[in-house]
Amino acid sequence: MRPTSGITLGGRYQLTERIAIGGMGEVWKARDKVLGRLTAVKILKEEYTGDANFLRRFRAEAQHTALLNHPGVANVFDYGEEDGSGYLVMELVPGQPLSAILDKEKVLSPDRTLNIIAQTARALSAAHAQGLVHRDVKPGNLLITPHGRVKVTDFGIARLADQVPLTATGQVMGTAQYLAPEQATGQQATGSSDIYSLGVIGYECLVGHRPFSGESQIAIALAQVNDPPPPLPETIPEPVRALIMSMLAKEAQDRPANATSLADAAEALRRQDTASAAASVPGMLPFLTSGPAAAGAPTEAMTQPVDYSGMTQTHATEIIDRAPGASGSRGTGTSALPVAGAAAAGAAAGA
Protein backbone atom coordinates (compact mmCIF):
# COMPACT_ATOMS: atom_id res chain seq x y z
CA MET A 1 0.00 0.00 0.00
CA ARG A 2 1.30 3.45 -0.94
CA PRO A 3 -0.08 6.00 1.56
CA THR A 4 -1.55 9.18 0.13
CA SER A 5 -3.48 12.09 1.58
CA GLY A 6 -7.19 11.42 1.90
CA ILE A 7 -7.17 7.62 2.15
CA THR A 8 -8.71 6.04 5.24
CA LEU A 9 -7.08 3.12 7.04
CA GLY A 10 -9.23 0.56 8.77
CA GLY A 11 -12.31 2.58 7.91
CA ARG A 12 -11.31 5.00 10.63
CA TYR A 13 -7.99 6.88 10.27
CA GLN A 14 -8.00 9.41 7.43
CA LEU A 15 -4.51 10.47 6.38
CA THR A 16 -4.17 14.24 6.09
CA GLU A 17 -0.48 15.15 6.00
CA ARG A 18 2.81 13.28 5.78
CA ILE A 19 5.04 14.32 8.65
CA ALA A 20 8.17 12.22 8.15
CA ILE A 21 9.67 9.53 5.95
CA GLY A 22 12.54 7.25 6.83
CA GLY A 23 14.19 3.92 6.46
CA MET A 24 11.31 1.76 7.64
CA GLY A 25 8.27 3.72 6.55
CA GLU A 26 6.32 6.94 6.84
CA VAL A 27 4.61 8.93 9.58
CA TRP A 28 1.32 10.63 8.76
CA LYS A 29 -0.97 12.94 10.64
CA ALA A 30 -4.44 11.42 10.56
CA ARG A 31 -7.94 12.20 11.77
CA ASP A 32 -9.70 9.55 13.81
CA LYS A 33 -13.16 9.59 12.23
CA VAL A 34 -14.68 7.78 15.21
CA LEU A 35 -13.32 9.89 18.07
CA GLY A 36 -12.68 13.04 16.10
CA ARG A 37 -9.09 13.47 17.28
CA LEU A 38 -5.78 13.84 15.48
CA THR A 39 -3.30 10.99 15.68
CA ALA A 40 0.05 9.94 14.29
CA VAL A 41 -0.11 6.91 11.98
CA LYS A 42 3.10 5.05 11.20
CA ILE A 43 3.02 2.91 8.10
CA LEU A 44 5.63 0.33 7.16
CA LYS A 45 7.33 0.53 3.78
CA GLU A 46 6.17 -1.87 1.10
CA GLU A 47 9.35 -3.97 1.26
CA TYR A 48 8.42 -5.08 4.76
CA THR A 49 4.82 -5.95 3.97
CA GLY A 50 5.64 -9.20 2.22
CA ASP A 51 7.37 -10.62 5.29
CA ALA A 52 4.71 -12.36 7.38
CA ASN A 53 7.13 -12.98 10.24
CA PHE A 54 8.11 -9.31 10.38
CA LEU A 55 4.47 -8.24 10.42
CA ARG A 56 3.83 -10.68 13.24
CA ARG A 57 6.71 -9.21 15.25
CA PHE A 58 5.58 -5.67 14.44
CA ARG A 59 2.12 -6.53 15.77
CA ALA A 60 3.59 -8.08 18.91
CA GLU A 61 5.78 -5.04 19.55
CA ALA A 62 2.76 -2.78 19.14
CA GLN A 63 0.86 -4.84 21.70
CA HIS A 64 3.81 -4.76 24.10
CA THR A 65 4.33 -1.02 23.75
CA ALA A 66 0.61 -0.38 24.21
CA LEU A 67 0.91 -1.87 27.70
CA LEU A 68 3.26 0.94 28.73
CA ASN A 69 1.22 3.38 30.76
CA HIS A 70 3.46 6.25 31.76
CA PRO A 71 3.13 10.01 31.23
CA GLY A 72 6.64 10.08 29.75
CA VAL A 73 5.87 7.53 27.02
CA ALA A 74 3.90 8.38 23.88
CA ASN A 75 0.65 6.39 23.89
CA VAL A 76 -0.14 3.65 21.40
CA PHE A 77 -3.82 3.72 20.46
CA ASP A 78 -4.30 1.08 17.80
CA TYR A 79 -2.70 -1.31 15.32
CA GLY A 80 -3.99 -2.43 11.96
CA GLU A 81 -3.11 -3.83 8.56
CA GLU A 82 -4.26 -2.51 5.19
CA ASP A 83 -3.50 -4.39 1.97
CA GLY A 84 -0.81 -6.33 3.80
CA SER A 85 0.86 -3.21 5.22
CA GLY A 86 1.08 -2.80 8.99
CA TYR A 87 0.39 0.53 10.63
CA LEU A 88 0.52 1.85 14.16
CA VAL A 89 -1.74 4.59 15.51
CA MET A 90 -0.12 6.71 18.20
CA GLU A 91 -0.48 9.88 20.19
CA LEU A 92 0.32 13.03 18.22
CA VAL A 93 2.54 14.91 20.65
CA PRO A 94 2.55 18.73 20.56
CA GLY A 95 6.04 20.13 20.69
CA GLN A 96 9.27 19.24 18.97
CA PRO A 97 12.03 16.66 19.24
CA LEU A 98 15.06 17.45 21.35
CA SER A 99 17.12 17.22 18.16
CA ALA A 100 15.34 20.30 16.78
CA ILE A 101 15.84 22.18 20.04
CA LEU A 102 19.57 21.41 20.01
CA ASP A 103 19.84 22.46 16.38
CA LYS A 104 18.38 25.82 17.36
CA GLU A 105 19.80 26.46 20.83
CA LYS A 106 23.06 24.45 20.59
CA VAL A 107 23.63 24.26 24.37
CA LEU A 108 21.22 23.79 27.29
CA SER A 109 21.74 24.79 30.91
CA PRO A 110 22.80 22.12 33.43
CA ASP A 111 19.41 22.35 35.16
CA ARG A 112 17.47 21.91 31.94
CA THR A 113 19.72 19.02 30.94
CA LEU A 114 19.19 17.32 34.31
CA ASN A 115 15.44 17.78 33.94
CA ILE A 116 15.48 16.04 30.56
CA ILE A 117 17.65 13.23 31.93
CA ALA A 118 15.40 12.73 34.96
CA GLN A 119 12.16 12.67 32.97
CA THR A 120 13.59 10.36 30.32
CA ALA A 121 15.02 8.03 32.94
CA ARG A 122 11.63 7.77 34.67
CA ALA A 123 10.02 6.77 31.38
CA LEU A 124 12.79 4.27 30.64
CA SER A 125 12.42 2.83 34.14
CA ALA A 126 8.75 2.08 33.48
CA ALA A 127 9.67 0.34 30.23
CA HIS A 128 12.56 -1.62 31.75
CA ALA A 129 10.25 -2.83 34.53
CA GLN A 130 8.18 -4.51 31.82
CA GLY A 131 11.23 -6.01 30.14
CA LEU A 132 11.22 -3.51 27.27
CA VAL A 133 14.58 -1.99 26.31
CA HIS A 134 14.44 0.98 23.96
CA ARG A 135 17.79 0.32 22.20
CA ASP A 136 17.76 3.58 20.22
CA VAL A 137 17.58 6.47 22.71
CA LYS A 138 18.54 9.66 20.86
CA PRO A 139 17.38 13.30 20.66
CA GLY A 140 15.05 12.55 17.75
CA ASN A 141 13.14 10.10 19.96
CA LEU A 142 12.64 12.54 22.85
CA LEU A 143 9.72 14.88 22.19
CA ILE A 144 9.56 18.02 24.34
CA THR A 145 6.11 19.53 24.84
CA PRO A 146 5.51 23.30 25.09
CA HIS A 147 5.43 22.86 28.88
CA GLY A 148 8.80 21.12 28.99
CA ARG A 149 7.52 17.59 29.46
CA VAL A 150 9.47 14.76 27.82
CA LYS A 151 7.72 12.06 25.79
CA VAL A 152 9.84 9.07 24.77
CA THR A 153 8.91 7.49 21.45
CA ASP A 154 9.80 4.48 19.32
CA PHE A 155 9.93 1.71 21.91
CA GLY A 156 10.42 -1.60 20.17
CA ILE A 157 11.27 -0.39 16.69
CA ALA A 158 15.02 -0.81 17.11
CA ARG A 159 14.55 -4.42 18.15
CA LEU A 160 12.35 -4.98 15.12
CA ALA A 161 14.97 -3.39 12.90
CA ASP A 162 17.57 -5.76 14.30
CA GLN A 163 15.40 -8.68 13.17
CA VAL A 164 15.25 -7.59 9.53
CA PRO A 165 17.37 -9.96 7.41
CA LEU A 166 20.87 -8.48 7.31
CA THR A 167 22.85 -7.81 4.18
CA ALA A 168 26.27 -7.97 5.81
CA THR A 169 27.82 -10.08 8.54
CA GLY A 170 27.88 -8.34 11.89
CA GLN A 171 25.40 -5.64 10.95
CA VAL A 172 23.46 -3.96 13.73
CA MET A 173 20.74 -1.34 13.77
CA GLY A 174 21.04 1.87 15.67
CA THR A 175 22.52 5.33 15.58
CA ALA A 176 26.29 5.12 16.06
CA GLN A 177 26.56 8.46 17.85
CA TYR A 178 24.37 7.17 20.70
CA LEU A 179 25.23 3.47 20.60
CA ALA A 180 26.45 1.82 23.81
CA PRO A 181 29.76 -0.08 23.55
CA GLU A 182 28.06 -3.43 24.04
CA GLN A 183 25.67 -2.70 21.19
CA ALA A 184 28.53 -1.65 18.92
CA THR A 185 30.19 -5.03 19.50
CA GLY A 186 27.03 -6.97 18.75
CA GLN A 187 26.10 -7.87 22.32
CA GLN A 188 22.55 -7.82 23.60
CA ALA A 189 21.23 -4.40 24.59
CA THR A 190 20.03 -3.98 28.17
CA GLY A 191 18.55 -1.21 30.24
CA SER A 192 22.11 -0.07 30.93
CA SER A 193 22.56 0.46 27.18
CA ASP A 194 19.70 2.96 27.28
CA ILE A 195 21.41 4.74 30.19
CA TYR A 196 24.63 5.06 28.18
CA SER A 197 22.74 6.52 25.22
CA LEU A 198 21.05 9.01 27.54
CA GLY A 199 24.50 9.94 28.83
CA VAL A 200 25.57 10.83 25.30
CA ILE A 201 22.48 13.02 25.02
CA GLY A 202 23.29 14.72 28.32
CA TYR A 203 26.85 15.40 27.18
CA GLU A 204 25.56 16.86 23.92
CA CYS A 205 23.05 19.09 25.70
CA LEU A 206 25.77 20.57 27.90
CA VAL A 207 28.43 21.34 25.27
CA GLY A 208 26.63 21.31 21.93
CA HIS A 209 28.36 18.27 20.47
CA ARG A 210 28.58 14.55 21.15
CA PRO A 211 31.59 12.99 22.93
CA PHE A 212 32.62 10.91 19.93
CA SER A 213 32.88 11.78 16.27
CA GLY A 214 34.44 10.25 13.19
CA GLU A 215 34.45 10.16 9.42
CA SER A 216 32.22 7.08 9.31
CA GLN A 217 29.67 5.21 11.37
CA ILE A 218 32.25 2.48 12.00
CA ALA A 219 34.81 4.99 13.27
CA ILE A 220 32.27 6.45 15.68
CA ALA A 221 31.23 3.01 16.92
CA LEU A 222 34.87 2.06 17.48
CA ALA A 223 35.35 5.23 19.50
CA GLN A 224 32.35 4.30 21.65
CA VAL A 225 34.10 1.02 22.41
CA ASN A 226 37.71 2.13 22.82
CA ASP A 227 38.03 5.85 23.60
CA PRO A 228 37.33 7.65 26.88
CA PRO A 229 34.91 10.56 26.51
CA PRO A 230 36.66 13.94 26.46
CA PRO A 231 36.30 15.77 29.79
CA LEU A 232 33.44 18.20 30.07
CA PRO A 233 34.47 21.84 30.61
CA GLU A 234 35.00 22.98 34.18
CA THR A 235 32.38 25.67 33.72
CA ILE A 236 29.82 22.88 34.18
CA PRO A 237 29.26 22.04 37.87
CA GLU A 238 31.44 19.12 38.89
CA PRO A 239 28.60 16.90 40.19
CA VAL A 240 26.82 17.24 36.84
CA ARG A 241 30.01 16.28 35.02
CA ALA A 242 30.41 13.32 37.37
CA LEU A 243 26.90 12.05 36.66
CA ILE A 244 27.36 12.26 32.89
CA MET A 245 30.73 10.50 33.02
CA SER A 246 29.28 7.70 35.15
CA MET A 247 26.57 7.20 32.51
CA LEU A 248 29.26 6.95 29.82
CA ALA A 249 31.24 4.19 31.53
CA LYS A 250 32.39 1.55 29.05
CA GLU A 251 31.31 -1.32 31.31
CA ALA A 252 27.63 -1.60 32.16
CA GLN A 253 28.36 -2.43 35.81
CA ASP A 254 30.09 0.94 36.23
CA ARG A 255 27.05 2.93 35.10
CA PRO A 256 24.04 3.86 37.27
CA ALA A 257 22.49 0.63 38.51
CA ASN A 258 19.16 1.34 36.84
CA ALA A 259 17.10 4.13 35.34
CA THR A 260 15.33 4.82 38.63
CA SER A 261 18.63 5.47 40.41
CA LEU A 262 19.67 7.73 37.55
CA ALA A 263 16.45 9.74 37.78
CA ASP A 264 16.86 10.04 41.55
CA ALA A 265 20.41 11.34 41.11
CA ALA A 266 19.46 13.87 38.44
CA GLU A 267 16.61 15.18 40.56
CA ALA A 268 18.90 15.42 43.60
CA LEU A 269 21.41 17.49 41.64
CA ARG A 270 18.62 19.84 40.60
CA ARG A 271 18.02 20.33 44.34
CA GLN A 272 21.78 20.91 44.79
CA ASP A 273 21.99 17.73 46.89
CA THR A 274 25.20 16.10 45.71
CA ALA A 275 25.33 13.65 48.62
CA SER A 276 21.97 12.10 47.73
CA ALA A 277 22.93 11.99 44.06
CA ALA A 278 26.15 10.13 44.83
CA ALA A 279 24.26 7.74 47.10
CA SER A 280 21.96 6.90 44.18
CA VAL A 281 24.84 6.65 41.69
CA PRO A 282 28.09 5.67 43.46
CA GLY A 283 29.81 5.71 40.08
CA MET A 284 29.89 9.50 40.39
CA LEU A 285 32.45 9.38 43.20
CA PRO A 286 35.60 8.74 41.12
CA PHE A 287 34.82 11.90 39.14
CA LEU A 288 34.48 14.14 42.20
CA THR A 289 37.85 15.79 42.86
CA SER A 290 37.69 15.41 46.63
CA GLY A 291 36.39 11.87 46.48
CA PRO A 292 33.57 10.87 48.84
CA ALA A 293 33.96 14.07 50.85
CA ALA A 294 32.92 16.13 47.85
CA ALA A 295 29.56 14.40 47.83
CA GLY A 296 28.60 16.34 50.91
CA ALA A 297 29.43 19.72 49.43
CA PRO A 298 26.67 21.96 48.09
CA THR A 299 26.24 21.95 44.34
CA GLU A 300 26.69 25.20 42.45
CA ALA A 301 23.46 26.94 41.55
CA MET A 302 22.28 25.51 38.26
CA THR A 303 18.73 26.72 37.88
CA GLN A 304 18.03 29.08 35.02
CA PRO A 305 14.66 30.20 33.63
CA VAL A 306 13.63 27.93 30.79
CA ASP A 307 11.97 29.52 27.79
CA TYR A 308 9.67 27.06 26.06
CA SER A 309 8.14 29.67 23.79
CA GLY A 310 8.03 28.77 20.16
CA MET A 311 7.56 25.06 20.83
CA THR A 312 4.23 24.93 19.09
CA GLN A 313 4.96 22.75 16.11
CA THR A 314 3.41 19.31 16.34
CA HIS A 315 5.76 16.42 15.71
CA ALA A 316 4.62 12.86 15.35
CA THR A 317 6.03 10.17 17.53
CA GLU A 318 8.72 8.71 15.32
CA ILE A 319 8.64 4.92 15.20
CA ILE A 320 10.47 5.26 11.91
CA ASP A 321 13.20 7.73 11.20
CA ARG A 322 13.59 10.63 8.86
CA ALA A 323 16.99 9.87 7.41
CA PRO A 324 19.91 7.52 7.91
CA GLY A 325 22.00 8.53 10.92
CA ALA A 326 24.98 10.29 9.39
CA SER A 327 27.91 11.48 11.47
CA GLY A 328 26.46 14.99 11.60
CA SER A 329 22.94 13.93 12.54
CA ARG A 330 21.44 14.66 15.95
CA GLY A 331 19.75 11.30 16.03
CA THR A 332 16.74 11.79 13.81
CA GLY A 333 17.62 8.75 11.73
CA THR A 334 18.27 5.05 12.17
CA SER A 335 20.69 3.28 9.90
CA ALA A 336 22.13 -0.17 9.50
CA LEU A 337 25.64 -0.10 10.89
CA PRO A 338 28.08 -2.84 9.81
CA VAL A 339 30.02 -2.20 13.00
CA ALA A 340 29.68 -5.17 15.31
CA GLY A 341 32.47 -7.22 13.79
CA ALA A 342 34.71 -4.22 13.20
CA ALA A 343 34.17 -2.86 16.69
CA ALA A 344 34.84 -6.23 18.25
CA ALA A 345 38.04 -6.56 16.24
CA GLY A 346 39.10 -3.07 17.24
CA ALA A 347 38.43 -3.80 20.88
CA ALA A 348 40.48 -6.98 20.69
CA ALA A 349 43.34 -5.16 18.99
CA GLY A 350 43.38 -2.55 21.71
CA ALA A 351 43.37 -5.11 24.52
N, C-alpha and C positions, 0 to 999 in steps of 0.2 A: 504494500500500500504506500502510495506517495502522498503525504499529507499536504493539503492545500487549504487556504482560507475558505471558510464557509461549510466545509464538510462536518458531519456530526458523527462522533464515535459512540458506539453502543446505544444509539438512539437518544443520547443525553448530552454529550460534551461537544459543543459547537466550537470549532477552531476559529479564532479571530485574528491572531497575529503571531508570527514566528518570533520567538525571543532569542533563541540561540541554536547553533548547529555545531556538532562536534563529531568525534570519532565514532561514537556508538549510536548516534541518532540525533533527534531534534527536540527542542523544547518549545511548546506553543502555549500562548495564553488562550484559554477557552472559557466559554460560558456554560455553566451547569444549567441546563434547561429545566431541570426538576426543582432545584433549590434556588435558582436565580443568582448564584454567586460566581465570581471569577475564580478560576483554578489554573494551575500549571499542569499541562499534559506532556508527558515525555514519551516519545515514540521511537522504538528501535528502528535502526536502518534496515533496509530490505535484505542485506546480506546475512543478517542474523535471523530472519524470519523463517528460513528453511531448515533451521536446526531445532528439531523438536526437543532435544535435551537442553539446549540453551534456554528455550522458552519456558521449559519446566523449571529450571533453576531461577530464571527471572521472576516467575510467578511465586516461587517459594521465598525468594528474597523480599519481594513486595509484601508477602504475608508476614514475614519476620519483622520487617521494618515497621509495618503498621501496628505492631504490638508495642512499639516504643511510645510511651506516653510521658513526655517531658516538655516543659515550656521552651527548652533550648534546642529541641529537635523539630524540624519541619514535618508537619503531619502528612501522612499518606491517607488519602480518602478512598481510593478505588483502584482496581486493576481490571484490565480487559484485553481482549484480542479482537482485531478487525482485519479480515482478509489475511489471517495468519501472522499479523504483526502485533506484537505486544505493546501495550501502553500503560503508563502509570499516571494516576491522577493525584496531584499533590497540592498542598497549600501554596498559594501565591503570596510570597512574603514581601511586604512593602519595605523598601530600603535599597541597599546596594551591597555587593560583596566587599569584603575587606580588601580584596585586590584592587578594586576601583578607588577605595579610600586611600590606600597607600600610593597608588599612581598619582593621586591629586595632592596629598599632604606630605608624602615622602616619609616623615618621621612622626611618631606618636609619643605622647608623654609617658613616663613610667607608670603613672597611675592608670591611664587609659589602657596601656598595654596589659597591666595586671588585671584589670577588669575583664578584658577580652579573654585572657588566659583562664581566669576563674570561671567565667560563664561557660566557656567551651569545655573546660575540664568537668564541670558538673554534668553537662550533656553527655560527654563521653563516658562518664562514670555510670550513668543510667544505661547506656548501651552495653558497656562491658559487663554490667551485672546480669544482662540477659545473654551473654556469650557472643555479642556482636561487636567485632572490631571494625573500625572504619577503614583503615588501610590507606587512605588517601586524604589525610587532613592537610589542607592548604588554604590560602586566603580566598581563593575562588569558591570554596565550599563553606565559608563562614559568612552568612548574610547578617548585616547590621541594620536593625530597624531605625526609623527616625528618632526613637527614644533610647537608642543605644543598647538595645537587647540583641544578643547573639542567637542566631538560628543556624544549627549545623545541618547540612544537607548531604545527600549522596551516600548514606549508609548502604553498604552491600554492593554498590556498583563496582568497586575495585575488585572485590572477590569474584564477581561475575566476569570481569574483564580478564582476570587471571585464568579463568577456565575456558576462554576462547582458544581453539586450537592454535598453537604457536607456529610461527614460520621460521624460527631460529632457535637452536639449542640454548637453553639458559635464559630465555627471554622472560621478563617480568613486566607487570603493568604498574604504573605509578608515575609520579612526577619526581624526577631525580633530585630536584632542589630541596625537596621535603622528605626524601626517602630515608628511613632509619637504616643503620648499617646492616642489621640482620636481613632486612628486605632486599638491600642491594646485593647481598650474597646468596639470595635465593632461599633463605630460611623462612619459616612460618612467621607471619606477622602476629603480634600480640597487642594487648592493651598498652604495653610499654612502648611499642612502635608508634602508636598514636601520640604518646607523650613526647617522644623525640620530635616528631613532626611539628607538634605545637611549640616546642622549644625553638625550632627554626623560625616559626612565625613570630614568636616573641622577640627573637634577635633582630629579625627584619623590621619589626615595628619600631624598635628602639634606635636603630642606626640607618635605616633606609635601604639596606641591602642584606642579602642572605650571607651566612657564614662561609659558604663554599660556592665557588664558581669554576667554570672551565669552558673549554672550547667545544665540548661535546657532552652529551648526556652521560656517556661512559666515564669521562674524566670527572664529572661532578659526583657520580656515584662512587668512584674510587676514593675521592676526597672524603666523602661521608664515612667511608670505612677506615681510612688510614690517617687522615690529618686531624690534628686538634683544631677546634674552632678558634679563630683569632680572638684575642681578648676584647671585651667590650670597653669603650672609653670610660675613663675614670669620672667623667661628668655624670654618668649614670650611677645612682646610689649603689653602694657595694652589695647590700643584700639582694637587690634586684638582679645584679650581675650574677651573684652566686646561684640564685634560683634558675636562671636561664642556663648557666653552665652545667648545673646538675641535670637538667632535662636533656642536655646534649651529650651526656656520657655515652661512650661507645658501647659499653656493656649494659644490658638492660637492668642488671641487679644494682647498678650504681645510680640509676635514675630514681625519681620519686616512686615509692612503692606502688601507688595506684593513682588514678585520676582524682579520687576524693582527697587524698593527702595533698596532691598538687593544688587543688582548688582551695583547700584550707590554708595552705602556705601563701598563696597569692592574695587571698583575702586578709590574712594577718599582716602582710607587708603593706597593704593599702591602709591598715590601721596603724602603721608604723610599729608593729609588734614583731621584731626580728626573732625574739626568743621563741615565740609560738610557731613562727614559720619554720625555723630550724628544727623544732621538735617534730613538726609534720614531715619535713624533708631533711633528714640528717645529711644527705649528700651535699647540702649547701655548705657545711662546716669547712671542708678543705679550701673553699674559695673565699672565706672570711679571713682577712689578714691577721686578726688577733686570735684565730681559732675559736674554740667554744666560748671564750669570754666575750667575743664580739657579738654573739647572739643575744646578749643581754642589753646591748647598747641600743639607744633609740635610733630609728631609721630616719634619714633625712626626709623633710617634707616633700611629698611627691604629688600632692593633689593640685591639679590645675583645672580651671573650668573647661568643660568639653562642649564644643559647638557642634551640634548635630544638624544644624540648618542646612538645607540643600539636599538632604537625604530623602528625597521624595520619589525618586524613580523606582518603579517596581521591577524587581528582578525575580525571575523564576528560580525555584530550587533546581539545582543543576545536577541531575543524576547522570547527564552526559555532558561532555566538556566542549568548550567553544573552539579550541584549537590544540594541536599537539603541544606538549610542554617543552618549549624551546628554552635555551639557557637564559634568555632574557625575560621569560614569562614570570608573572607573579602567581602562578598556580591556577590559571583558569583553563588549563588543558590537561588531558591525560594522554600519555603516549606509551607505546610499547618500547621498553628499554632492554636491549640485549646486553644487560650488565651483570647478570648474576654470575656467569662463568668468569667474566673478566675481572669483576670485583673480587671474587674468591681467589683468583690467581694472583691478583695484586696484593691481597692480604697475606697470602702465603709467602710471596716474594719478600714482603716487608717484615716477616716474622724473624 
